[in-house]
Every structure is written in C-alpha cells, then in structure tokens.
Amino acid sequence: MLAKAPSYDTDDGRKTIAAMVRLADLTRSGFINGDISTVMSPRTVMTWAENARIFNDMAFGFRVTFLTKCDELERPVVAEYYQRCMGTELKLSGKAMLV
C-alpha cells in the first residue's frame, strides 16, 4: 500500500493505512456473514487513500470511494465498521450518510 501511496509513509500514515485495511477486512467478514453485500477490495482501499489525500478529508474520501456503492440499508453497518477502525463516527441523517 505504501508503495502506491507514498504520502502515507509516516508513522501516522502507516497507522491510517492499517486502519483502512482493517476496515476492508471487516467488509469481507461482513460479506461472508451476510451482513453486507459490497466488499472493499485492495484497489478500493488505494482509491480511498488517494481520495482522502486529494480532498484532505478521510471521511469524505470514504464516502465517495465506497459508501456510495453500498446499499442504503447496509450503510449503518458500514458506518459502524468505519467508527471501529477509524475512531470517528459517520452520522446518519435520513437516507443520506453525512460525513
């Protein structure tokens, strides 16, 4: 991951990438358990990292990269995964996910 996203090659950046990979792992586990129908691939994690860097906003990068691809009914589950891994809550408001 760090070879493709060298801006994250710092102590904090490595921790952030590790949290992003944990979140991707949770999506895979959630898919296997039947909780969600969308899986975050390694390429999606890379795109998320790049979007977070471009927009200077990890949550917005997550939203445009992955969350918008998820079924609306599954977004609360994905938001819980995000909170567990990233330590920041994604707030739900009606049908839309606020970041």
Backbone as JSON Lines, residues from 0, in Angstrom:
{"i":0,"aa":"M","n":[0.82,-1.19,0.0],"ca":[0.0,0.0,0.0],"c":[0.87,1.26,0.0]}
{"i":1,"aa":"L","n":[1.9,1.26,0.83],"ca":[2.72,2.46,0.94],"c":[3.5,2.75,-0.35]}
{"i":2,"aa":"A","n":[3.8,1.7,-1.12],"ca":[4.48,1.93,-2.39],"c":[3.58,2.69,-3.36]}
{"i":3,"aa":"K","n":[2.29,2.45,-3.28],"ca":[1.33,3.12,-4.17],"c":[0.84,4.45,-3.6]}
{"i":4,"aa":"A","n":[1.0,4.64,-2.29],"ca":[0.56,5.88,-1.63],"c":[1.69,6.39,-0.74]}
{"i":5,"aa":"P","n":[2.77,6.89,-1.35],"ca":[3.95,7.29,-0.56],"c":[3.69,8.44,0.42]}
{"i":6,"aa":"S","n":[2.65,9.22,0.21],"ca":[2.36,10.31,1.15],"c":[1.97,9.78,2.53]}
{"i":7,"aa":"Y","n":[1.61,8.5,2.62],"ca":[1.24,7.87,3.89],"c":[2.43,7.2,4.57]}
{"i":8,"aa":"D","n":[3.63,7.38,4.03],"ca":[4.82,6.71,4.58],"c":[5.41,7.52,5.74]}
{"i":9,"aa":"T","n":[4.58,7.68,6.76],"ca":[4.96,8.3,8.03],"c":[4.38,7.42,9.13]}
{"i":10,"aa":"D","n":[4.73,7.7,10.37],"ca":[4.17,6.9,11.46],"c":[2.64,7.0,11.47]}
{"i":11,"aa":"D","n":[2.1,8.22,11.4],"ca":[0.65,8.39,11.39],"c":[0.03,7.81,10.12]}
{"i":12,"aa":"G","n":[0.69,7.99,9.02],"ca":[0.18,7.47,7.75],"c":[0.09,5.95,7.75]}
{"i":13,"aa":"R","n":[1.11,5.29,8.3],"ca":[1.08,3.82,8.39],"c":[-0.05,3.35,9.3]}
{"i":14,"aa":"K","n":[-0.3,4.08,10.38],"ca":[-1.43,3.74,11.26],"c":[-2.75,3.92,10.52]}
{"i":15,"aa":"T","n":[-2.85,4.98,9.75],"ca":[-4.08,5.23,8.98],"c":[-4.3,4.13,7.96]}
{"i":16,"aa":"I","n":[-3.27,3.76,7.22],"ca":[-3.39,2.69,6.23],"c":[-3.78,1.38,6.91]}
{"i":17,"aa":"A","n":[-3.18,1.1,8.06],"ca":[-3.52,-0.14,8.79],"c":[-5.0,-0.13,9.19]}
{"i":18,"aa":"A","n":[-5.51,1.02,9.62],"ca":[-6.93,1.12,9.98],"c":[-7.82,0.94,8.75]}
{"i":19,"aa":"M","n":[-7.4,1.48,7.63],"ca":[-8.16,1.33,6.39],"c":[-8.22,-0.14,5.96]}
{"i":20,"aa":"V","n":[-7.11,-0.82,6.09],"ca":[-7.06,-2.25,5.73],"c":[-7.93,-3.06,6.69]}
{"i":21,"aa":"R","n":[-7.93,-2.7,7.98],"ca":[-8.81,-3.38,8.95],"c":[-10.28,-3.2,8.56]}
{"i":22,"aa":"L","n":[-10.62,-1.99,8.12],"ca":[-11.99,-1.74,7.69],"c":[-12.34,-2.6,6.48]}
{"i":23,"aa":"A","n":[-11.43,-2.7,5.53],"ca":[-11.66,-3.57,4.37],"c":[-11.85,-5.02,4.81]}
{"i":24,"aa":"D","n":[-11.05,-5.45,5.77],"ca":[-11.2,-6.81,6.31],"c":[-12.58,-7.0,6.94]}
{"i":25,"aa":"L","n":[-13.06,-5.99,7.64],"ca":[-14.4,-6.07,8.24],"c":[-15.48,-6.19,7.16]}
{"i":26,"aa":"T","n":[-15.29,-5.49,6.04],"ca":[-16.3,-5.62,4.97],"c":[-16.31,-7.03,4.41]}
{"i":27,"aa":"R","n":[-15.14,-7.64,4.33],"ca":[-15.08,-9.02,3.84],"c":[-15.75,-9.97,4.82]}
{"i":28,"aa":"S","n":[-15.49,-9.78,6.1],"ca":[-16.14,-10.61,7.12],"c":[-17.65,-10.39,7.13]}
{"i":29,"aa":"G","n":[-18.06,-9.14,7.0],"ca":[-19.49,-8.82,6.94],"c":[-20.16,-9.45,5.74]}
{"i":30,"aa":"F","n":[-19.45,-9.5,4.62],"ca":[-19.99,-10.14,3.42],"c":[-20.14,-11.64,3.65]}
{"i":31,"aa":"I","n":[-19.12,-12.26,4.22],"ca":[-19.16,-13.7,4.49],"c":[-20.31,-14.04,5.44]}
{"i":32,"aa":"N","n":[-20.53,-13.17,6.42],"ca":[-21.6,-13.38,7.4],"c":[-22.98,-12.98,6.89]}
{"i":33,"aa":"G","n":[-23.04,-12.4,5.71],"ca":[-24.32,-11.99,5.14],"c":[-24.83,-10.65,5.63]}
{"i":34,"aa":"D","n":[-23.97,-9.87,6.3],"ca":[-24.39,-8.57,6.84],"c":[-24.42,-7.48,5.77]}
{"i":35,"aa":"I","n":[-23.5,-7.57,4.81],"ca":[-23.44,-6.58,3.73],"c":[-23.2,-7.31,2.41]}
{"i":36,"aa":"S","n":[-23.49,-6.61,1.32],"ca":[-23.34,-7.24,0.0],"c":[-22.23,-6.63,-0.83]}
{"i":37,"aa":"T","n":[-21.52,-5.66,-0.3],"ca":[-20.44,-4.99,-1.02],"c":[-19.14,-5.19,-0.26]}
{"i":38,"aa":"V","n":[-18.09,-5.54,-0.98],"ca":[-16.79,-5.82,-0.37],"c":[-15.8,-4.75,-0.81]}
{"i":39,"aa":"M","n":[-14.95,-4.33,0.12],"ca":[-13.91,-3.36,-0.2],"c":[-12.66,-4.12,-0.64]}
{"i":40,"aa":"S","n":[-12.25,-3.9,-1.87],"ca":[-11.07,-4.56,-2.42],"c":[-9.81,-3.76,-2.08]}
{"i":41,"aa":"P","n":[-8.65,-4.38,-2.25],"ca":[-7.4,-3.62,-2.06],"c":[-7.33,-2.38,-2.97]}
{"i":42,"aa":"R","n":[-7.82,-2.51,-4.18],"ca":[-7.83,-1.37,-5.1],"c":[-8.73,-0.25,-4.56]}
{"i":43,"aa":"T","n":[-9.85,-0.62,-3.95],"ca":[-10.75,0.38,-3.37],"c":[-10.06,1.09,-2.21]}
{"i":44,"aa":"V","n":[-9.3,0.36,-1.4],"ca":[-8.56,0.99,-0.3],"c":[-7.56,1.99,-0.87]}
{"i":45,"aa":"M","n":[-6.89,1.62,-1.95],"ca":[-5.93,2.54,-2.58],"c":[-6.63,3.8,-3.09]}
{"i":46,"aa":"T","n":[-7.78,3.61,-3.71],"ca":[-8.54,4.75,-4.22],"c":[-9.02,5.63,-3.07]}
{"i":47,"aa":"W","n":[-9.46,5.0,-1.98],"ca":[-9.87,5.75,-0.8],"c":[-8.7,6.59,-0.27]}
{"i":48,"aa":"A","n":[-7.53,5.99,-0.16],"ca":[-6.35,6.71,0.34],"c":[-6.05,7.91,-0.56]}
{"i":49,"aa":"E","n":[-6.13,7.71,-1.85],"ca":[-5.86,8.8,-2.79],"c":[-6.93,9.89,-2.69]}
{"i":50,"aa":"N","n":[-8.19,9.5,-2.62],"ca":[-9.26,10.49,-2.49],"c":[-9.16,11.26,-1.17]}
{"i":51,"aa":"A","n":[-8.81,10.56,-0.1],"ca":[-8.65,11.24,1.19],"c":[-7.53,12.27,1.11]}
{"i":52,"aa":"R","n":[-6.47,11.93,0.41],"ca":[-5.35,12.87,0.24],"c":[-5.79,14.06,-0.62]}
{"i":53,"aa":"I","n":[-6.46,13.78,-1.73],"ca":[-6.9,14.84,-2.64],"c":[-7.84,15.82,-1.94]}
{"i":54,"aa":"F","n":[-8.83,15.29,-1.23],"ca":[-9.84,16.13,-0.58],"c":[-9.43,16.56,0.83]}
{"i":55,"aa":"N","n":[-8.31,16.02,1.31],"ca":[-7.84,16.31,2.67],"c":[-8.93,16.01,3.7]}
{"i":56,"aa":"D","n":[-9.65,14.89,3.46],"ca":[-10.77,14.52,4.33],"c":[-11.0,13.01,4.22]}
{"i":57,"aa":"M","n":[-10.6,12.28,5.26],"ca":[-10.69,10.83,5.25],"c":[-12.13,10.36,5.1]}
{"i":58,"aa":"A","n":[-13.06,10.97,5.84],"ca":[-14.46,10.55,5.8],"c":[-15.08,10.82,4.43]}
{"i":59,"aa":"F","n":[-14.81,11.97,3.85],"ca":[-15.36,12.27,2.53],"c":[-14.78,11.33,1.48]}
{"i":60,"aa":"G","n":[-13.48,11.07,1.59],"ca":[-12.85,10.11,0.68],"c":[-13.5,8.74,0.78]}
{"i":61,"aa":"F","n":[-13.83,8.32,1.99],"ca":[-14.5,7.03,2.19],"c":[-15.88,7.05,1.56]}
{"i":62,"aa":"R","n":[-16.58,8.14,1.77],"ca":[-17.94,8.24,1.23],"c":[-17.96,8.14,-0.29]}
{"i":63,"aa":"V","n":[-17.11,8.91,-0.96],"ca":[-17.14,8.91,-2.42],"c":[-16.53,7.65,-3.02]}
{"i":64,"aa":"T","n":[-15.65,7.0,-2.28],"ca":[-14.99,5.81,-2.8],"c":[-15.79,4.54,-2.57]}
{"i":65,"aa":"F","n":[-16.38,4.39,-1.38],"ca":[-17.0,3.11,-1.04],"c":[-18.45,3.22,-0.59]}
{"i":66,"aa":"L","n":[-18.74,4.13,0.29],"ca":[-20.06,4.18,0.91],"c":[-21.18,4.37,-0.1]}
{"i":67,"aa":"T","n":[-20.94,5.18,-1.12],"ca":[-21.96,5.42,-2.13],"c":[-22.28,4.16,-2.95]}
{"i":68,"aa":"K","n":[-21.39,3.19,-2.92],"ca":[-21.62,1.93,-3.64],"c":[-22.44,0.94,-2.82]}
{"i":69,"aa":"C","n":[-22.58,1.21,-1.53],"ca":[-23.28,0.3,-0.63],"c":[-24.79,0.52,-0.69]}
{"i":70,"aa":"D","n":[-25.52,-0.55,-0.48],"ca":[-26.97,-0.47,-0.37],"c":[-27.32,0.45,0.8]}
{"i":71,"aa":"E","n":[-28.34,1.27,0.63],"ca":[-28.71,2.22,1.68],"c":[-29.01,1.54,3.01]}
{"i":72,"aa":"L","n":[-29.61,0.37,2.97],"ca":[-29.95,-0.35,4.2],"c":[-28.71,-0.9,4.91]}
{"i":73,"aa":"E","n":[-27.61,-1.05,4.19],"ca":[-26.37,-1.57,4.76],"c":[-25.44,-0.48,5.26]}
{"i":74,"aa":"R","n":[-25.73,0.76,4.94],"ca":[-24.83,1.86,5.31],"c":[-24.62,1.99,6.82]}
{"i":75,"aa":"P","n":[-25.64,1.76,7.66],"ca":[-25.37,1.82,9.11],"c":[-24.34,0.78,9.56]}
{"i":76,"aa":"V","n":[-24.36,-0.39,8.96],"ca":[-23.37,-1.42,9.3],"c":[-21.98,-0.97,8.87]}
{"i":77,"aa":"V","n":[-21.89,-0.43,7.67],"ca":[-20.61,0.06,7.16],"c":[-20.12,1.23,8.0]}
{"i":78,"aa":"A","n":[-21.04,2.09,8.42],"ca":[-20.66,3.22,9.28],"c":[-20.11,2.72,10.62]}
{"i":79,"aa":"E","n":[-20.65,1.63,11.12],"ca":[-20.12,1.04,12.36],"c":[-18.71,0.52,12.14]}
{"i":80,"aa":"Y","n":[-18.47,-0.14,11.01],"ca":[-17.12,-0.6,10.68],"c":[-16.16,0.58,10.64]}
{"i":81,"aa":"Y","n":[-16.59,1.67,10.0],"ca":[-15.76,2.87,9.9],"c":[-15.41,3.4,11.29]}
{"i":82,"aa":"Q","n":[-16.41,3.49,12.15],"ca":[-16.19,4.01,13.5],"c":[-15.22,3.12,14.27]}
{"i":83,"aa":"R","n":[-15.38,1.82,14.17],"ca":[-14.49,0.88,14.87],"c":[-13.04,1.06,14.45]}
{"i":84,"aa":"C","n":[-12.84,1.23,13.16],"ca":[-11.47,1.26,12.64],"c":[-10.85,2.65,12.63]}
{"i":85,"aa":"M","n":[-11.64,3.66,12.29],"ca":[-11.1,5.0,12.12],"c":[-11.25,5.86,13.37]}
{"i":86,"aa":"G","n":[-12.09,5.42,14.31],"ca":[-12.26,6.17,15.55],"c":[-13.09,7.42,15.42]}
{"i":87,"aa":"T","n":[-13.79,7.57,14.3],"ca":[-14.65,8.72,14.06],"c":[-16.0,8.21,13.58]}
{"i":88,"aa":"E","n":[-17.06,8.79,14.09],"ca":[-18.4,8.35,13.74],"c":[-18.87,9.01,12.46]}
{"i":89,"aa":"L","n":[-19.47,8.21,11.58],"ca":[-20.17,8.74,10.42],"c":[-21.63,8.85,10.81]}
{"i":90,"aa":"K","n":[-22.2,10.03,10.72],"ca":[-23.58,10.24,11.17],"c":[-24.56,9.95,10.06]}
{"i":91,"aa":"L","n":[-25.65,9.29,10.44],"ca":[-26.72,9.03,9.51],"c":[-27.79,10.09,9.67]}
{"i":92,"aa":"S","n":[-28.33,10.53,8.55],"ca":[-29.41,11.5,8.58],"c":[-30.37,11.13,7.47]}
{"i":93,"aa":"G","n":[-31.52,10.59,7.84],"ca":[-32.47,10.14,6.82],"c":[-31.85,9.04,5.99]}
{"i":94,"aa":"K","n":[-31.91,9.22,4.67],"ca":[-31.33,8.24,3.77],"c":[-29.88,8.51,3.48]}
{"i":95,"aa":"A","n":[-29.43,9.73,3.73],"ca":[-28.07,10.11,3.36],"c":[-27.12,9.88,4.52]}
{"i":96,"aa":"M","n":[-25.89,9.6,4.19],"ca":[-24.84,9.45,5.18],"c":[-24.06,10.76,5.21]}
{"i":97,"aa":"L","n":[-24.03,11.39,6.34],"ca":[-23.28,12.63,6.48],"c":[-21.89,12.31,6.98]}
{"i":98,"aa":"V","n":[-20.94,13.07,6.49],"ca":[-19.55,12.91,6.95],"c":[-19.01,14.23,7.41]}
